[in-house]
Amino acid sequence: MGTRIGKSNSSNRFVVVGVTQGSTDSSKSDEAIPSWAKPDSDEPPPWARDQPNNNTSGQGFVIPFYVYLLASAITAIAAIGSIFEYVNQRPVFGVLSSDSVFYAPLLGFFTFTGIPFSGFLWFKSVQAANKEAEEQDKRDGY
């Protein structure tokens, strides 16, 4: 390619083409191509295959990871809110007043069970997300 002198509306393009000795041999390069990706194949790709009975009946209902994650966030907010309510001694909902006998034990229960339970729910959400990702990888052929 050369450099043009003068006014021109065309853009200069630089093209590099690499050819190796093995790239001309098509039988070697076909090994890396999956069977569903070949031009003459009628096989659908892994994500388009119909798998209606993929789940076994013994598994039952599987809770999605985002449900665990949402429950973890709500539980953590409630536990931390219980700490703030106890420190400020101002009941938010007015169910129990701050001079009640059950005020401190109830808020303590929410705090000391809510924080570990929130961590447990977060851990379950990570496990469920990893499981779903592995199943998707299997369906995709990886």
N, C-alpha and C positions, 0 to 999 in steps of 0.2 A: 504494500500500500504506500502510496506517496502522499505528499502534502500538496494541496492545491493552493495556488496563489490567486488571489482575486476573490470576488464575492460568489458564494455558492450556497444554495439552500440545503444541499444534501449533508448529512452528518457523516463524519468519519467513523468507521467501525473497524475494530481490530478483532479478528477471529483467530482462535487457536484451535487446531484440530490435532488430537493425539491418537496415534494408531500404534498399537503394539503388535508383536508377532502373533500373540494368542487371541487378539480380539477379532481376527478375521475368521477364526475357527468357531462356527456357531454351535457345534456339539458340546464344546466345553462350557460355553456361557449359558446353555440351557439348563445346566445342573442347578444353578442358583435360582432359577425362576420356578415358583410353585406351580403345581399342575392347574390350579384354577386361574392363573394369570396368563396362560398361553393363549394365543389368538384363536386357535381352533377348539378350545375347550368349552364344553357346555356346563361344566361344574361351576356353581356360584361361589363367590368369595366367602370366607368364614363368617363374616358379619352379616351376610345376607341369607345364610342357611336357616331353614325353619327348624327350630328345636323346641317343639311344644312340650315334650316330656323330659326336659333336661333335669329338673329337680326330682329327687326321689320322694316318695310319699312319707318316708320316715323323718324327713327334716322338718316338716310342718311349715309354719309361717316364719319367714326370716325378716327380722327388723332391719330396715335400712340404716346405714351409718349416720345419716343426718338426723334421725330421730334420737339416737343416743347422744349426738353432739348438742342438739337443742335441749334435751333434758339435762345434760351436764351444765350447760350455761345457766339455765333457770335455777338449778339446785345451787350452783355457786353464788348466784346473785342473792338468793334467799338466805344462804348461810352468812354471807358478808353483810347483808342488810340486818340480820339478827344481831351481829356484833355492833353495828352502828346504833341500832335501836336500844340495846342494853347500855351503851356508853352514854347516850343522850337522855335516857330515861323518859322518852316521849313515845308512847305507843302510837303507831301509825294508823292502825285500823280500829283501835279502841276496844278490842275484844277483851284484853286483860289490861288492867291499869298497872302502873309501875310499882304500886305498893302491894300487889297481890302476891301470895305465897308461891304461886305457880309461874310468876313472871320470869324470874331468873332460870329456873330449871327448864322451862319450855324453850327459851331462847338459847340456852346452853345445849339442849338436845339438838335444835336445828343447826347450831354452829358445829358441834363436835361430830355429828353424824353427816351433816350436809357437805362439808369440805371433803372428807374421804370418799363419800358416795359420788360426789361430782368428779373426783379424780378417777374413780372406777368407771363411771359412765364414759368419760373421755377415752380411757383405755379401751373400752368395748367399742367405741366408735372407730378408733384407729384399727382395731382388729377386723371389724366388719368392712371397713373401706379397703383394707389390704386383701381380704378374702374376695370381695367383689372385683378388685383389680386383677387378681390371679385368675378368676373365672373368665373375665373378659379376655385376658391374654390367651387362655386355652381356646376360647372360641375363635380368636383371631389367628390361631395357629402358631403361637409362640411358646 
